C-alpha cells in the first residue's frame, strides 16, 4: 500500500529505472561534450548556454516523470498517469527541441560524420517525419489512441508496453514541436501563422479526450485497485480527474505555447522593422552625401535652373531633406551624367 499521493511522495518515492537513467546520462554527456567542442573550436562564438540549459532541463523532466513519485504512482492513480503523459509529450519535447541537438552535432563534428548527419537531416524520411501535418496527425493519434481505446488496459498490465508508450510520447512530441520551436537544418521552414494554426488545431484533441474521460462511467481497466493509496478518489472519480488534467492542463500548456509563438512573431517583426529602419537611414545618408557632394562641386554645369539649384545646395544645409527640389535636381543631373558614354560611377571620364 502506497502512502497518500502528494508533494512529499513525489520527492521521496523514487523508483530507479536503469534504462532511462543510462539514456539520460549518455545524452547529457554527449551534449556537454559537443558544447565544449564548439567552444574550443570557436571561442568567439561558443554554444549558447541557455540552449544547453533547455536540453538538460528536458532530460530532467523525463527523469522526474518516470523515476520520481510521479512514476511510482502512474499505475495506481490515473490522474497522476495523465500528469506524466503531459510531461512526456508537452513539456520535455519542446525543451529538447529548443536545445537544438542536431545543430550542435553539425557544429561539433567533422567529416565524414558531419556530411552524413547533414544528409540524414535532409533525407526524404526525415522530411516526411518532420512535416507539420504528419506531426499534428501523430500527436492526435497518440493522445486519442492511448486514452480512448483498449490500449490503455494493455499499457497498464504490461510494463514493456508501458515503457514503449513513454518512448512514443517523447518521439511524437519531438516531431510535433520541432517545426514550431526548432531551428534545426530540416527541410521545413514554417511561418508564424502556420505555427499558430498547428497549435490551435491540436487544442481540440486535448479537449475532446479530456471531455470523454470526464464523462466516463467506469474506472480505467488495468489500474492496480488493491494498492491504491489512502485518500485516493474512487476509480470512476480517478478517471474524471484524469480527464480534467488532460482537458484543463493540456489546453493551458497549449495556450501558453500559442502565447510564446505570438511573442516570437512580434519580436521577429520588431527586429525586422528595426533592421529596415537602420538600412533606410544608411540609404538616406548615402543618398544625401552623394547628391550634395556633386551639387557643391557644381558638376551639373552651373547653367540653368538645375545648375543654380545645385550650386546653392551644400552638404548639411538642405532644408527640405533628401526629397527637396535642390536635391532632386542635383540627383537628376547626376543620373544624366552617368548615362553619358565614357562616364564612371563617380561621373568622371
C-alpha positions in Angstrom: 0.0 0.0 0.0 1.5 3.3 -1.1 1.3 6.4 1.2 -1.1 9.2 0.2 -0.1 10.9 -3.0 1.3 14.4 -2.6 4.4 16.6 -2.9 6.2 14.6 -0.2 5.5 11.3 -2.0 6.7 12.8 -5.3 10.0 13.8 -3.8 10.6 10.7 -1.7 9.2 7.8 -3.6 11.8 7.3 -6.3 12.0 4.2 -8.4 15.3 3.7 -10.2 14.9 2.9 -13.9 18.3 1.8 -15.3 17.5 2.3 -19.0 16.0 5.8 -18.5 18.9 6.9 -16.3 21.5 5.5 -18.7 20.0 7.2 -21.8 19.7 10.5 -19.9 23.3 10.4 -18.7 24.7 9.5 -22.1 22.6 12.1 -23.9 23.7 14.8 -21.4 27.3 13.8 -21.6 27.3 13.9 -25.4 25.6 17.2 -25.5 28.0 18.8 -23.0 30.9 17.3 -25.0 29.5 18.9 -28.1 29.1 22.3 -26.4 32.6 22.1 -25.1 34.0 21.2 -28.5 32.2 24.1 -30.2 33.5 26.5 -27.5 37.0 25.2 -28.1 36.8 25.4 -31.9 35.0 28.7 -32.0 36.0 30.7 -28.8 34.4 33.9 -30.1 31.0 32.1 -30.8 30.5 29.4 -28.1 27.4 27.3 -28.0 24.6 29.3 -26.2 24.4 28.3 -22.5 20.7 28.7 -22.4 20.2 26.1 -25.1 22.3 23.7 -23.0 20.1 24.5 -20.0 17.0 23.8 -22.0 18.2 20.5 -23.3 19.4 19.3 -19.8 16.1 20.6 -18.4 14.2 18.4 -20.9 16.2 15.4 -19.8 15.5 16.3 -16.1 11.7 16.4 -16.9 11.9 12.9 -18.4 13.7 11.5 -15.3 11.2 13.2 -13.0 8.2 11.9 -14.9 9.4 8.3 -14.9 11.5 7.8 -11.8 10.1 10.2 -9.2 6.9 9.7 -7.2 5.0 10.6 -10.4 6.3 7.4 -12.0 5.8 5.4 -8.8 2.1 6.2 -8.8 1.4 6.1 -12.5 -0.1 2.5 -12.4 -2.4 3.1 -9.4 -3.7 6.7 -10.0 -4.9 7.6 -13.4 -4.9 11.3 -12.9 -1.2 11.0 -11.9 -0.7 8.9 -15.1 -2.1 11.9 -17.1 0.3 14.3 -15.4 3.1 12.0 -16.5 1.8 12.0 -20.1 1.7 15.8 -20.3 5.3 15.9 -19.0 6.5 13.5 -21.6 4.6 14.8 -24.7 4.1 18.5 -24.0 6.9 19.7 -21.6 10.1 17.6 -22.2 10.0 17.5 -26.1 9.8 21.3 -26.7 12.7 21.8 -24.3 14.8 19.2 -26.1 13.8 20.9 -29.4 15.0 24.3 -28.3 18.3 22.7 -27.3 18.9 22.0 -31.0 20.9 18.8 -30.5 21.3 18.1 -34.2 22.6 21.6 -35.0 25.1 21.1 -32.2 26.1 17.9 -33.8 26.8 19.6 -37.0 28.8 22.4 -35.3 30.9 19.9 -33.2 31.5 17.2 -35.8 33.8 16.8 -38.8 33.6 14.8 -41.9 32.5 12.1 -42.6 30.1 12.4 -39.6 29.2 16.0 -40.5 28.3 15.2 -44.1 26.4 12.0 -43.1 24.4 13.9 -40.4 23.5 16.6 -42.8 22.3 14.1 -45.4 20.2 12.4 -42.9 18.5 15.6 -41.7 17.6 16.4 -45.4 16.6 12.9 -46.3 13.1 12.1 -47.5 12.3 10.0 -44.4 13.2 12.9 -42.0 11.4 15.4 -44.3 8.2 13.3 -44.1 8.5 12.7 -40.3 9.1 16.5 -39.7 6.3 17.6 -42.0 3.9 19.6 -39.8 0.7 17.8 -40.9 2.3 14.5 -40.1 3.4 15.8 -36.6 -0.2 17.0 -36.0 -1.7 13.7 -37.1 0.8 11.7 -35.0 0.0 13.9 -32.0 -3.7 13.4 -32.3 -3.4 9.6 -32.9 -1.1 9.2 -29.8 -3.4 11.2 -27.5 -6.7 9.6 -28.6 -5.3 6.1 -29.3 -3.6 5.6 -25.9 -6.5 7.0 -23.8 -9.8 6.3 -25.5 -9.2 2.7 -26.8 -8.5 -0.6 -25.2 -4.8 0.0 -25.5 -4.8 1.6 -22.0 -5.6 -1.7 -20.3 -2.6 -3.4 -22.1 -0.3 -0.5 -21.2 -1.2 -0.7 -17.5 -0.8 -4.5 -17.4 2.4 -4.9 -19.4 5.5 -3.0 -18.2 7.2 -3.3 -21.6 4.3 -1.7 -23.4 4.1 0.9 -20.7 7.7 1.9 -21.4 7.0 1.9 -25.1 4.2 4.3 -24.5 6.6 6.7 -22.8 9.0 6.5 -25.7 6.1 7.1 -28.1 5.1 10.2 -26.4 8.7 11.6 -26.4 9.1 10.9 -30.1 5.7 12.2 -31.2 6.1 15.3 -29.0 9.5 16.0 -30.5 8.3 15.6 -34.1 5.2 17.8 -33.3 7.1 20.7 -31.7 10.2 20.6 -34.0 8.7 22.7 -36.8 7.2 25.0 -34.3 10.1 25.9 -32.0 13.0 24.2 -33.7 15.7 25.8 -35.9 17.3 22.5 -37.0 18.5 22.1 -40.6 15.4 20.3 -41.7 13.5 21.0 -45.0 10.6 22.8 -43.5 10.6 26.5 -42.6 7.2 27.1 -41.1 5.8 30.7 -40.9 4.5 32.0 -37.7 0.8 32.0 -38.8 1.1 28.3 -39.7 2.7 27.5 -36.3 -0.2 29.1 -34.6 -2.6 27.2 -36.8 -1.0 23.9 -35.9 -1.2 24.7 -32.2 -4.8 25.8 -32.4 -5.7 22.6 -34.3 -4.0 20.5 -31.6 -6.0 22.0 -28.8 -9.3 20.3 -29.6 -7.6 16.9 -29.4 -6.8 17.5 -25.7 -10.2 19.0 -25.1 -12.1 16.1 -26.7 -10.0 13.5 -24.9 -10.4 15.2 -21.6 -14.2 15.6 -22.0 -14.7 11.9 -23.0 -12.7 10.8 -19.9 -14.6 13.3 -17.7 -17.9 11.7 -18.6 -16.7 8.1 -18.3 -18.9 5.8 -16.3 -16.3 3.2 -15.2 -12.8 3.1 -13.9 -9.8 2.7 -16.2 -9.0 -1.0 -16.8 -5.6 -2.2 -15.7 -5.2 0.2 -12.8 -4.0 -1.6 -9.6 -7.0 -1.2 -7.4 -5.5 -3.2 -4.5 -2.6 -0.8 -4.0 -4.4 2.5 -4.2 -3.1 4.9 -1.6 -5.3 6.0 1.2 -7.4 9.1 0.4 -7.5 8.4 -3.3 -10.6 9.0 -5.3 -12.8 6.2 -6.4 -11.9 4.5 -9.7 -14.6 6.5 -11.6 -13.6 9.8 -10.0 -10.0 9.0 -10.7 -10.8 8.8 -14.5 -12.7 12.0 -14.2 -9.8 13.7 -12.5 -7.5 12.4 -15.3 -9.8 13.9 -17.9 -9.7 17.2 -16.1 -5.9 17.1 -16.1 -5.9 16.4 -19.9 -8.5 19.0 -20.7 -7.5 21.9 -18.4 -3.8 21.1 -18.1 -3.3 20.2 -21.8 -5.2 23.3 -23.1 -3.4 25.6 -20.6 0.0 24.4 -21.8 -1.0 24.7 -25.4 -2.3 28.2 -24.8 1.0 29.1 -23.3 2.8 27.8 -26.4 0.5 29.9 -28.5 1.4 33.0 -26.5 5.1 32.2 -26.9 4.7 31.9 -30.7 2.9 35.3 -30.7 5.8 36.8 -28.7 8.4 35.3 -31.0 6.4 36.6 -34.0 6.2 40.1 -32.6 9.9 40.1 -31.7 10.7 39.0 -35.2 8.6 41.7 -36.8 10.1 44.3 -34.4 13.6 43.2 -35.3 12.8 43.4 -38.9 11.3 46.8 -38.5 14.5 48.0 -36.7 16.7 46.5 -39.4 14.6 48.1 -42.1 14.8 51.4 -40.3 18.6 51.1 -40.0 19.0 50.3 -43.6 16.7 53.1 -44.6 18.8 55.5 -42.5 22.0 54.3 -44.2 20.4 54.7 -47.7 19.2 58.2 -46.9 22.7 59.2 -45.6 24.5 57.9 -48.6 21.9 59.5 -50.9 22.3 62.8 -49.2 26.1 62.7 -49.3 26.2 61.7 -53.0 23.8 64.4 -54.2 25.1 67.3 -52.1 28.7 66.5 -52.8 28.2 66.7 -56.6 25.9 69.7 -56.2 28.6 71.5 -54.2 31.2 70.8 -56.9 28.8 72.3 -59.5 29.2 69.3 -61.7 25.9 69.9 -63.3 27.4 72.6 -65.5 26.3 75.6 -63.4 23.8 76.8 -66.0 20.0 76.9 -66.0 17.7 76.1 -63.1 19.5 72.9 -62.4 22.9 74.5 -62.2 21.7 77.3 -59.9 19.9 74.8 -57.7 22.9 72.6 -57.5 25.2 75.4 -56.8 23.1 76.6 -53.8 22.9 73.0 -52.3 25.6 72.2 -49.8 26.1 69.2 -47.5 24.2 69.6 -44.3 22.3 72.7 -45.4 19.4 71.2 -47.4 16.4 72.5 -45.5 13.9 70.1 -47.1 15.9 66.9 -46.7 16.8 64.5 -49.5 13.5 65.0 -51.3 13.5 68.8 -51.7 13.8 70.4 -55.1 17.6 71.1 -54.8 18.5 67.6 -54.1 16.2 66.1 -56.7 17.5 68.4 -59.4 21.1 67.6 -58.5 20.3 63.9 -58.4 18.7 64.0 -61.9 21.7 65.8 -63.3 23.9 63.2 -61.7 21.9 60.4 -63.4 22.2 62.2 -66.7 25.9 62.3 -66.4 26.1 58.5 -65.6 24.2 57.8 -68.9 26.8 59.7 -70.9 29.3 57.4 -72.7 32.7 57.1 -71.0 31.5 58.2 -67.6 32.3 56.2 -64.5 30.3 55.7 -61.3 31.6 59.0 -60.0 30.5 60.9 -63.1 34.1 61.3 -64.4 35.6 60.1 -67.6 
